[in-house]
């Protein structure tokens, strides 16, 4: 079973049990979309790549789809540990 088919199966299962869910794939899986929509949900399941810094955990980060049109710290595709704590 491909990863996407498996993710869709999980999504359908959650939809049946807890209500409305949303999946972001490819270019939709951007840091900007995460920042915009994360406050709309009580449960977030992130299946993605990450960079883990064992010696300095505050420098660990989640890897989102890159956005070529804008390259600011809030949309560079990397969500750092301090960014997560400061999400609104």
PAVO-316401 format. One line per 3 residues: number of its first residue (from 1); their letters; for each residue x, y, z of C-alpha. Coordinates in Angstrom, 3 decimals, m for minus. Layout:
BEGIN
NUM = A = X:Y:Z | ...
***
This chain:
BEGIN
1 = XXX = 0.000:0.000:0.000 | 1.427:3.377:m0.966 | 2.006:6.041:1.690
4 = XXX = m0.722:8.270:0.241 | m3.301:5.490:0.133 | m2.426:4.588:3.721
7 = XXX = m2.716:8.268:4.783 | m6.103:8.503:3.063 | m7.274:5.347:4.858
10 = XXX = m6.251:6.874:8.215 | m7.989:10.136:7.292 | m11.240:8.362:6.458
13 = XXX = m11.053:6.409:9.708 | m10.618:9.620:11.722 | m13.421:11.327:9.789
16 = XXX = m15.764:8.519:10.828 | m14.720:8.695:14.487 | m14.043:12.330:15.355
19 = XXX = m15.558:14.454:12.605 | m14.128:16.778:10.015 | m10.457:16.434:9.096
22 = XXX = m8.229:18.106:6.502 | m5.152:16.782:4.737 | m2.503:18.956:3.101
25 = XXX = m0.221:17.317:0.512 | 2.501:18.512:m1.813 | 2.564:22.288:m2.221
28 = XXX = m0.410:22.637:0.143 | 1.751:21.250:2.967 | 3.414:24.633:3.446
31 = XXX = 4.483:26.338:6.634 | 2.105:29.188:5.810 | m0.883:26.812:5.551
34 = XXX = 0.119:25.130:8.805 | 0.347:28.483:10.619 | m3.002:29.544:9.150
37 = XXX = m4.964:26.358:9.937 | m3.349:24.752:13.013 | m5.527:26.770:15.399
40 = XXX = m8.677:25.328:13.776 | m8.041:21.795:15.081 | m7.641:20.169:18.489
43 = XXX = m5.631:17.240:17.097 | m2.800:17.608:14.573 | m1.155:14.618:12.899
46 = XXX = 2.017:15.641:11.076 | 3.537:13.026:8.773 | 6.613:14.799:7.453
49 = XXX = 10.357:15.098:7.509 | 12.108:16.779:10.412 | 15.604:17.729:11.485
52 = XXX = 16.305:16.659:15.075 | 19.188:18.242:16.956 | 19.815:15.993:19.966
55 = XXX = 22.422:18.243:21.563 | 20.444:21.491:21.030 | 16.735:20.526:20.833
58 = XXX = 15.644:24.150:20.396 | 17.294:24.011:16.966 | 15.204:21.026:15.831
61 = XXX = 12.693:21.817:13.100 | 9.883:20.462:10.938 | 10.285:20.496:7.139
64 = XXX = 7.330:21.822:5.141 | 6.929:22.180:1.372 | 9.079:25.075:0.134
67 = XXX = 7.349:28.231:m1.092 | 9.406:29.900:m3.814 | 7.549:33.224:m3.983
70 = XXX = 8.382:34.269:m0.428 | 11.378:33.553:1.781 | 10.886:35.098:5.207
73 = XXX = 11.506:33.404:8.535 | 7.775:32.752:8.907 | 7.548:31.126:5.471
76 = XXX = 10.950:29.552:4.809 | 9.555:26.007:5.043 | 11.193:25.271:8.410
79 = XXX = 9.201:25.437:11.641 | 11.653:25.579:14.554 | 10.930:24.419:18.101
82 = XXX = 10.585:28.013:19.431 | 8.173:28.798:16.557 | 5.914:25.950:17.685
85 = XXX = 5.782:27.293:21.247 | 4.930:30.758:19.946 | 2.101:29.753:17.587
88 = X = m1.128:31.641:18.187
***
